[in-house]
Amino acid sequence: MACAVWVIRGKELHLVDGFNGDFDTEALMKSIQARYPNHKCIVHADASGSARKTSSGGKTDVTITESYGYKVYNLKGNPLVQDRINSFNSLIKSASGVRKLFFVQNKRTKPFIEALERHTFGDNGQPIKDHKYDDFYDALSYGAYPYSPLTAIKPVQNTRR
């Protein structure tokens, strides 16, 4: 499981940290809380986060995340892969040359940066899913997706409690 940590600075996103190696949502939330005990966090979950049951007593990914005090924003539906990729790429550099996505280089962001450099796509334009970079690329692109002007599916705050 990979998780990208973004900081919003004005209209820019900055990748400042990352998590990987946690095997489920509960473990990931514990890792985030340990590293960022006094920070407000917004978690962008994919559309299945409110339905998918984990091994934690039948709780969903969203209810586990909320139990740590984090706001959760869900997509109403997952975007088409190509739409997510285009939205992400538009933040890296738009058609007009504007960059809205930046990366702090450190040991925890290194695998995410490496994923951008080495993640490959097939002849059909779809990401190749059979290598170690896919989870990192997905964490980057799903986390950044809501902030692109090309984003078609806007996230909504989960209000179940």
Secondary structure, DSSP 8 states (H G I E B T S, - for coil): -EEEEEEEETTEEEEEEEEE---SHHHHHHHHHHH-TT---EEEE-GGGGT-B-TTTT-BHHHHHHHTT-EEEEESS---HHHHHHHHHHHHS-TTS---EEE--STTTHHHHHHHHH--B-TTS-B--SSTTHHHHHHHHHHHGGGSTT-SS-EEE----
